[in-house]
Amino acid sequence: MTERLAGGPPLGLPMEVPAPGLPARVRIHEVGPRDGLQNEKMVVPAEVKADFIRKLVEAGLSTVEATSFVRPDWVPQLADAEQLMPMLEDLDARLPVLVPNRRGLSRALTFGVREIAVFASATESFAKANLNRTVDESLAMFAPVVTEAKEAGARVRGYVSMCFGDPWEGPVAIAQVVRVCRALMDMGCDELSLGDTIGVATPGHVLELLSLLGESGVGTDRLAVHFHDTYGQALANTLAALQHGVTTVDASAGGLGGCPYAKSATGNLATEDLVWMLHGLGIETGVDLGRLTATSVWMAAHLGRPSPSRTVRALAGTTSQQEQ
């Protein structure tokens, strides 16, 4: 029987076998507390959310997306942003928040937030479903938000959803995605996160989009990737992005999340699954996989169901998750 450290992977595993052409270090942009919990049916108390974020930071995650300053009736699971943020003031980590408009930005800045994100769509159907606006109308709405955030000294991330496929429109023209990305960069976004919202991307598609973005002047140093694992392609797509030079990857502890406005979307790429692959490739993350796994087991207990992450299940065991 393989010896195992308490709460961690089997000793010596995964064995590090680097592959050529990959970055030495990857920054994981943890989205579980925001993108993960916003799709839960139950409302998680602010105190539990704060403990969740604290545990993630203690596990070595340097960027943890904390919450969203949206109208409470839009996303009731995140209606406690004002209660949550003061609980995190002592944390030494990047704690970006999502803001939908100038009102949301004003609320966020009141709490000293230094990083914000806006959420755009590459398709008209999702822009209508998510923001009740056309793509161009949503971009026009975000422009003053980005400007005011930058003037306040905040860093701005632009999410672009439906980059690889749309549940209403089907395939999405790559040129259409590039146009939206370019518009967000031109208005001042520091970073773009390319979202495979319904998990339909494949590696060749990922490489083609990254190549065309590069040709348009959007380099990989300004890009992150955000994959869902609906069709089991998230890790393969991530590896393709890394081979192209991307060094920032979004993931969600325990594989939490989906999208409340795209019912075909399943969970995000699990942070533990990503860390297992990266560590096997000899890529530094700064993350303690054992502590991260324990955190996801802890959160799964609060949610009343086992984690969907394969790595969490392998390391912690479904039975032990249900008992805790």
Secondary structure, DSSP 8 states (H G I E B T S, - for coil): ---B-TTS-BTT-S-----TT--SB-EEEE-IIIIIGGG-SS---HHHHHHHHHHHHHTT-SEE--EE---TTT-GGGTTHHHHGGGGTT--SB--EE-SSHHHHHHHHHTT--EEEEEEESSHHHHHHHHSS-HHHHHHHHHHHHHHHHHTT-EEEEEEE-SS-BTTTBS--HHHHHHHHHHHHHTT-SEEEEEETTS---HHHHHHHHHHHHHTT--GGGEEEEEB-TTS-HHHHHHHHHHTT--EEEEBGGG----TT-TT---B-BHHHHHHHHHHTT-B----HHHHHHHHHHHHHHHTS----HHHHHHH-HHHHHH-
